[in-house]
Amino acid sequence: MSERSERTTDAAEPPARGARMDSATEAFVAHRNLLFTVAYEMLGSAADAEDVLQETWLRWAGVDLDTVLDQRAYLVRITTRQALDRLRMLGRRKESYVGPWLPEPLLTAPDVAEDVELAESVSMALMLVLETLSPTERAVFVLREVFDVGYDEIAAAVAKSPAAVRQIAHRARRHVDARRPREVVSPSQARAALESFQRALETRDLQGLLDVLAPEVVLVSDGGGIKQAAPRPIIGAGKVVRFIVGGLGKAQVTLTSEPTVVNGNPALLLRVDGELDGVIAIRVEDARISGLYYVRNPEKLTRIESETPLTLR
């Protein structure tokens, strides 16, 4: 082959590689919000979910797209495997975490709240229940129950047989059902309970707080060793009210609150003397608040200034 022919052949190769990369990028961007949602529901951390997406992209960029029949399924499989590896690593990290651990709250758009299935799946209440599953159980539950992925595809993602995945899914579903809220309340019911709580909190109305809290309400606060928080969950309306009002009284601070939507559900941004102090999410059952989840760890408050897009599709 002549020198001129060699130059012509070499010059033709980069555009071909560029076209393949463009196709890979287009597919990844098209499914990015879905992949982030999968990773976040498995990990409970936006920062770790972003790292998983970066690792997913690096692997996806090296795939021969001509061999991929279903790009969405293939990307979900890569994301699941990377999230599983990170989830196992996070389990060791959480063992040294100071105080109770809560998922990282995300500011979400109104359309997330309108999608009841999506809003429940990313709620603080359900995310905490998912924390009680093993990494593989969590992956199987999330893929099957939340994203309706087929058993064969889940099996490929978690390196198990379809029969084993069915057993894991059944076990995880039974575990979650025993611990998840008994009913899914409407956004309007949740907002009404939150508004009552907000009024009572800002006016330090003890009876108002007792009226809106369920008798066996649980308060979980996460300071991560950076901000002060209860070292363990507080159970019971009386104890929760004393903790809240007592803390405000001792601090002698000006508390203000602002309604927002976190993880697809009504929540409050709390400010102390004008400075952001944390996010408080709620779980509502029978028109009363049965769970309070207060994230004060500043490292977990980076996603409440701008909306994070989430999707099940």
Disulfide bonds with the S-S distance in Angstrom:
none
